[in-house]
């Protein structure tokens, strides 16, 4: 089933400028795997060397933080929106 991954502006250069990518998936992990398969250069920006989400990357499924659900195993219905939100620090 198709779900949509929203791409933040700083990462759009890795998706050819696309701000939203459709993938076939039933979990967040499958959706991100589909995204990185279609756009391999984005993988190192989202995942670390152990294939875990980078510490500064937040992911939301239908506006719900996946850290408070089942993380990458969070199920998503058809048409769901998954948002990648890089944390911003400053002072």
N, C-alpha and C positions, 0 to 999 in steps of 0.2 A: 504494500500500500504506500502511496506517496505521502511524504511529509516534507516540510520545507525548513531549511536551515538558513537563518538570517545571518548575514556576514557583516561584521562591523567595518566601518570605513578603513581602518588601518590594515585590514586583511584582504580587502577587495582586490589588491594587486595580484593576489595569488589565485583569484577566481576569474580573472579576465575582466574585472570590473563589476561582476555580478554582485548584487546586494542580497540575493536570495537564490538558493540552489535547491532544486527538487531532487529527492533521493527516495529510493524504495527502502522502507525500514519499519520495524515494529517496536524498536527500542531506541533510546538515545545513542547507545553505543553503535548500533547498526547504522544509524543515520550519520554519525561522525565518520564511521568507516567508509560509508558510501561517498561522503564529501571528500575525504582524503584520497580515495581511489580515483575519483574524477579530477581532483586537483592536488596532486602529490606534494607540491611545494608548500602547502598550507599545514601539512602534518606536523612539522617541527615547531610551528608556532602555537599549536594546540596541545600536543602531547610531548612528554619528555622521552628520554632514551628507554625507559621501562614501559612505554606505552600507557602511562597514566596521564590524566589531565594535568597540565602545568598548574602550579600552585596559584598563579595569578589569573587563571582563566576560569570564569564563572559561566555555567551553562544553565539555561532555563528552558523548560518544556511547558509551553502554554502559560508563560509567566510564573511558573513555579520553579524554585531553585532545586535542581536535581540532588543537591547534597542532603536535602531534607526528605528525599524520596528514596529511590533505589540506585542513586548515582547513574552510571552508564547503563544499568539494567532497567531503568525507568521505562515503562511501556508508554508508547505514544499512539493515539488513534490516527486513522487516516486524516490527512489535512492538517495535522498538528504543526505548530511552529516551534522550532527550536532556535533559541538565540544564544550566540556566543558573545560573551561580554568580558573583554579584558579589563582587569582591575587597573585603576589609574591611581598613581601615588604622586604626591608632590608636597610642597611645603611653602 
